[in-house]
Amino acid sequence: MDIGVITIFVLAIFVGFEIITKVPPTLHTPLMSGSNAISGIAIIGAILATVVDGDIGMWLGFAAVLFAMVNVVGGFLVTDRMLKMFKRK
């Protein structure tokens, strides 16, 4: 596996963590519902990563699919809960 790919992966983890922790709670729900499309693209990329030669690429791709799916499902659940708050009773 190329050192450049690992470097990009580690940097993406740090940048993602820093971005998520800097979002205020009032903006988190609308941003989470908007990130579902981005997570869908990440799922496609992760599925493509699973066919990379070698066990490490396959397992990293599998983990990426798993984490992206958790993000998509969580985003939809939070969005659904948010929309239920605005329904008339």
C-alpha positions as CSV (number, residue, x, y, z in Angstrom):
1,M,0.0,0.0,0.0
2,D,1.3,3.4,-0.9
3,I,2.4,5.8,1.9
4,G,0.5,8.6,0.2
5,V,-2.8,6.8,0.4
6,I,-2.3,6.2,4.1
7,T,-1.3,9.8,4.7
8,I,-4.4,11.1,3.0
9,F,-6.5,8.7,5.0
10,V,-5.0,9.8,8.3
11,L,-5.3,13.5,7.4
12,A,-8.9,13.0,6.4
13,I,-9.6,11.5,9.8
14,F,-8.1,14.5,11.6
15,V,-9.8,17.1,9.3
16,G,-13.2,15.4,9.7
17,F,-12.8,15.3,13.5
18,E,-11.9,18.9,13.7
19,I,-14.7,20.0,11.4
20,I,-17.4,18.0,13.3
21,T,-16.3,19.2,16.7
22,K,-16.4,22.9,15.7
23,V,-20.1,22.7,14.5
24,P,-22.4,24.3,17.1
25,P,-25.4,22.1,18.2
26,T,-27.9,24.4,16.6
27,L,-26.4,23.8,13.2
28,H,-25.7,20.1,13.6
29,T,-29.1,18.7,12.7
30,P,-29.6,20.6,9.4
31,L,-26.0,19.9,8.4
32,M,-26.4,16.2,9.3
33,S,-29.5,15.9,7.0
34,G,-27.5,17.6,4.2
35,S,-24.6,15.3,4.6
36,N,-26.6,12.2,3.7
37,A,-25.9,12.8,0.0
38,I,-22.2,13.2,0.7
39,S,-22.2,9.9,2.7
40,G,-23.9,8.2,-0.2
41,I,-21.0,9.2,-2.4
42,A,-18.6,8.0,0.3
43,I,-20.4,4.6,0.3
44,I,-19.8,4.3,-3.4
45,G,-16.1,5.1,-2.9
46,A,-15.8,2.7,0.0
47,I,-17.4,-0.1,-2.1
48,L,-14.8,0.6,-4.8
49,A,-12.1,0.5,-2.2
50,T,-13.0,-3.0,-1.1
51,V,-11.9,-4.4,-4.4
52,V,-8.4,-3.1,-4.0
53,D,-5.8,-5.8,-4.0
54,G,-4.8,-6.9,-0.5
55,D,-6.5,-7.6,2.8
56,I,-5.8,-4.1,4.3
57,G,-7.7,-2.3,1.4
58,M,-10.6,-4.7,1.7
59,W,-10.9,-4.3,5.5
60,L,-10.5,-0.5,5.3
61,G,-13.1,-0.4,2.5
62,F,-15.5,-2.5,4.6
63,A,-15.0,-0.2,7.6
64,A,-15.6,2.8,5.4
65,V,-18.9,1.3,4.1
66,L,-20.0,0.5,7.7
67,F,-19.2,4.0,9.0
68,A,-20.8,5.7,6.0
69,M,-24.0,3.6,6.4
70,V,-24.2,4.5,10.1
71,N,-23.9,8.1,9.1
72,V,-26.6,7.9,6.5
73,V,-29.0,6.0,8.8
74,G,-28.3,8.3,11.7
75,G,-28.8,11.4,9.5
76,F,-32.2,10.1,8.3
77,L,-33.3,9.3,11.8
78,V,-32.3,12.7,13.1
79,T,-34.0,14.4,10.2
80,D,-37.1,12.4,10.7
81,R,-37.2,13.3,14.4
82,M,-36.6,17.0,13.6
83,L,-39.4,17.1,11.1
84,K,-41.8,15.4,13.6
85,M,-41.2,18.2,16.0
86,F,-42.7,20.7,13.5
87,K,-45.9,18.6,12.7
88,R,-49.1,20.0,14.0
89,K,-50.8,17.9,16.6
